[in-house]
């Protein structure tokens, strides 16, 4: 199944993995991505794989918002009037959605493996949002392509690895089990790059790039296909190592962005974890 035109495949090859960029796709009328199909999926998922909260959150929150996990399938069916944001996590548990995610990456697999190595741990996250809903400022540890399927949204992206937008301490706390949400200040807006996404458009988001999302005036359906690489895991483990050294009163250098490999700190942290000295 060919999901991307050749022009998007060429553009991805030029920009992956460190530059956020828009792509075109043909998934906007896929049968697995209708409201009814997603409501049925929500009804079948354990609650631990569902996030649902009010859609009118501020841009900056520093902890996970209150969850509204009752009757999520019905919330999706009536999302236009619900004032909610619904996230379905790890939809790759469903064989049908797992196959869709594999198809979504097939067009880019050679370019991905050439740059960042083997594709590890493919997962899918689906977001159903009421008109005007907001996804607050946060970051994610995976390589990510966000597909806009229905409605529109403005994706506000900030440079990955820049401590003006996400401090090293926030990275280190996140990789030790802390929240992905980040504090937001208006002066950060000067570093923002906005992407306007409509059905049939997608956005590649670099690993740990801070962002927030504002939904348009219609119901929105979006799907993220994510994957990890040895590079992304090494970045995360280097952050873990830095957290330990910071506790000793040192000021460690942040991990290198790609193509830096961060192997020394990553291997040291993995050895400590294997020995049971860190969780």
C-alpha positions in Angstrom: 0.0 0.0 0.0 1.5 3.3 -1.1 0.5 6.1 1.3 2.9 8.9 0.3 3.5 10.4 -3.2 7.1 10.3 -4.5 7.5 14.0 -3.7 6.9 13.4 0.0 9.2 10.4 0.1 12.0 12.6 -1.4 11.3 15.4 1.0 11.4 13.1 4.0 14.7 11.7 2.8 16.1 15.2 2.7 14.9 16.2 6.2 14.8 13.1 8.5 15.5 12.9 11.4 16.2 16.4 12.7 14.0 18.8 10.7 10.2 19.1 11.2 8.5 19.1 7.8 5.1 18.6 6.2 4.2 15.6 3.9 1.2 14.6 1.9 -0.7 11.3 2.4 -3.9 9.5 1.2 -5.3 8.2 4.5 -8.0 10.8 5.0 -10.9 8.4 4.1 -9.5 5.2 5.6 -12.2 2.9 7.1 -10.3 2.4 10.3 -10.1 6.1 11.0 -13.8 7.1 11.1 -15.5 8.2 14.3 -17.5 5.0 14.6 -14.5 2.8 14.1 -12.5 4.8 16.7 -15.3 4.7 19.2 -15.4 0.9 18.8 -11.7 0.8 19.3 -11.9 2.9 22.4 -14.6 0.5 23.8 -12.2 -2.4 23.3 -9.1 -0.9 24.9 -8.2 -1.2 28.6 -8.5 2.2 30.3 -4.8 2.4 30.9 -4.4 2.9 27.1 -6.9 5.8 27.0 -6.4 9.5 27.8 -9.4 11.8 27.9 -9.6 15.2 29.3 -11.2 18.6 28.8 -10.4 20.2 25.5 -10.0 23.8 26.8 -6.7 23.3 28.7 -4.1 26.1 28.9 -1.0 25.8 26.7 1.2 25.2 29.7 0.5 22.5 32.4 3.1 20.8 34.5 1.3 17.6 35.4 -1.1 15.2 33.7 -4.6 16.7 33.4 -7.6 15.1 35.2 -8.8 12.1 33.2 -12.4 11.5 32.1 -12.4 7.8 31.4 -16.1 6.9 31.6 -18.0 6.1 28.4 -15.1 7.2 26.1 -16.6 5.4 23.1 -19.7 7.6 23.4 -17.6 10.7 23.9 -15.9 10.0 20.6 -19.3 9.4 18.8 -20.5 12.7 20.2 -17.1 14.5 20.1 -18.4 17.6 18.4 -20.4 18.6 21.5 -18.2 17.0 24.2 -15.5 19.6 24.6 -13.0 16.8 25.0 -9.6 15.6 23.9 -9.3 11.8 23.5 -6.1 9.9 23.0 -6.0 6.2 22.2 -2.6 4.8 23.0 -0.7 1.9 21.5 -3.4 1.0 19.0 -0.9 -1.4 17.5 -2.4 -3.9 20.0 -5.1 -4.3 17.4 -3.9 -6.5 14.4 -5.8 -4.3 11.9 -4.2 -1.1 13.2 -0.8 -2.7 13.6 -0.9 -3.5 9.9 -1.9 0.0 9.1 1.0 1.4 11.0 3.4 -1.0 9.2 2.0 0.2 5.9 2.5 3.8 6.9 6.2 3.3 7.5 6.9 1.1 4.5 7.4 4.1 2.1 10.1 5.5 4.4 11.8 2.4 5.8 14.9 2.6 3.6 15.6 6.2 4.5 14.9 5.7 8.2 17.2 2.6 8.5 19.9 4.4 6.6 20.0 7.4 9.0 19.0 6.1 12.4 19.2 2.3 12.1 16.6 -0.4 12.7 13.1 0.6 13.4 12.3 -0.4 17.0 8.9 -0.6 18.8 6.4 0.8 16.3 3.4 2.2 18.1 0.3 4.2 17.1 -1.6 6.9 18.9 -4.9 8.3 17.7 -6.3 11.7 18.8 -9.9 12.7 18.5 -10.5 16.3 19.5 -13.5 18.6 19.9 -13.6 21.9 18.0 -11.1 24.4 19.5 -9.4 21.8 21.7 -5.8 22.3 22.9 -3.0 19.8 23.5 -0.7 21.5 26.0 3.1 22.1 25.6 5.0 18.8 25.9 7.6 16.6 24.3 7.8 12.9 23.2 10.7 10.5 23.1 9.9 8.8 19.8 10.4 9.5 16.1 6.9 10.6 15.0 4.8 11.2 11.9 1.5 12.9 12.7 -1.2 12.3 10.1 -4.2 14.7 9.9 -7.2 12.7 8.9 -10.2 14.9 9.6 -10.5 18.6 10.5 -7.6 20.9 10.9 -5.1 21.9 13.6 -2.2 24.2 14.1 0.9 22.4 15.3 3.3 24.8 17.1 6.8 23.3 17.0 10.0 24.3 18.9 13.6 23.2 18.3 14.6 19.9 19.9 17.5 20.0 22.3 17.3 23.7 22.9 17.2 24.4 26.7 15.3 27.6 26.2 12.2 25.5 25.5 12.9 22.4 27.6 15.6 22.5 30.2 18.1 19.7 30.7 16.5 19.1 34.1 13.1 18.6 32.6 14.5 16.1 30.2 16.2 14.2 33.0 13.1 14.2 35.1 11.0 12.9 32.3 13.4 10.0 31.6 13.2 9.0 35.3 9.4 8.7 35.1 8.3 12.4 35.3 5.7 14.1 33.2 6.0 15.0 29.5 4.2 18.3 30.1 6.4 21.4 30.1 6.0 24.9 31.5 5.2 27.5 28.9 6.2 31.2 28.8 5.1 33.8 26.3 8.7 34.7 25.5 9.1 31.2 24.0 6.9 32.2 21.1 9.9 33.8 19.2 11.3 30.3 18.7 8.0 28.8 17.4 7.4 27.4 13.9 3.7 26.9 13.1 2.5 24.1 10.8 -1.1 24.3 9.6 -2.4 20.8 9.0 -5.5 19.8 6.9 -6.8 16.4 5.9 -4.3 14.6 3.7 -1.3 16.3 5.3 1.2 14.9 7.8 4.1 16.3 9.9 7.3 14.6 10.8 8.2 15.6 14.4 11.8 15.1 15.6 12.6 13.2 18.9 11.9 15.4 22.0 10.9 18.5 20.0 8.6 20.5 22.3 5.2 21.4 20.9 1.6 22.3 21.5 -1.4 21.8 19.3 -4.5 23.9 18.8 -7.5 22.3 17.0 -9.5 24.1 14.3 -13.2 24.9 14.3 -14.1 21.3 13.4 -13.8 17.9 14.9 -10.2 16.6 14.4 -8.9 13.1 13.9 -5.2 12.6 13.9 -3.0 9.5 14.0 0.7 9.4 15.1 2.9 6.5 14.0 5.9 6.4 16.3 9.0 4.3 16.5 12.3 4.2 18.5 15.9 3.8 17.3 19.1 2.9 19.1 19.9 6.6 18.7 16.8 7.7 20.6 17.3 5.1 23.3 20.9 6.2 23.7 19.8 9.9 24.1 17.3 8.8 26.8 19.9 6.8 28.7 22.4 9.6 28.5 19.8 11.8 30.1 19.4 9.2 32.8 23.2 9.2 33.4 23.2 13.0 33.5 20.6 13.0 36.2 22.8 10.8 38.4 25.8 13.0 37.9 23.7 16.2 38.6 22.7 14.7 41.9 26.4 14.6 42.8 26.6 18.3 42.3 28.1 18.2 38.8 26.9 20.1 35.7 26.9 17.5 32.9 26.9 18.3 29.2 23.6 17.5 27.5 23.5 14.6 25.0 24.4 15.3 21.4 21.7 15.5 18.8 21.8 13.3 15.8 24.2 12.3 14.3 26.0 12.2 17.7 25.6 8.8 19.3 25.9 9.3 23.1 27.2 5.8 23.5 29.5 6.4 26.4 27.0 7.7 28.8 24.3 5.4 27.5 26.4 2.3 28.0 27.4 3.5 31.5 23.8 4.1 32.5 22.7 0.7 31.1 25.5 -1.0 33.1 24.3 0.7 36.3 20.7 -0.3 35.6 21.7 -3.9 34.9 23.6 -4.1 38.1 20.6 -2.9 40.0 22.2 0.3 41.2 19.5 2.4 39.4 15.9 1.5 38.7 
